[in-house]
Amino acid sequence: MARQIIIGLVIAWLGWSIVYFSWYLADIFWNIAWFDKNLWGTRNGFIISGFAIMIIWFLILFGVIPTSSPTENIGGFTTTSTSVLPN
C-alpha cells in the first residue's frame, strides 16, 4: 500500500508539473507536429498529456493498476501428508 501511495504521488507531481509548465514546455520543444495535428496545438497536447498522467495516478492509487510484482500474490506450494497413490 505504501508503494502505491509513493508511486502515485510521484506520478501526480509529474502530471501536475506538465500541466503547470505547459507553456514553458511548448517554448522549449517548439511545435510538435503530432500534437498540432491531433491535439489542437502543442500546449494543449502537453495539458492533455498531463491530465492523462494524473488519471493514471488515480488508477494506481486506488489499486486498479497494480504496482507490485505479479509473483507476489502466488501462494507457496503446499504438501499434504496423504498419498494419492494406492498402496
ABEGO torsion letter per residue (X at the ends): XAAAAAAAAAAAAAAAAAAAAAAAAAAAAEBBAAAAAAAGEAAAAAAAAAAAAAAAAAAAAAGABBABBAAAABBBBBBBABBABBX
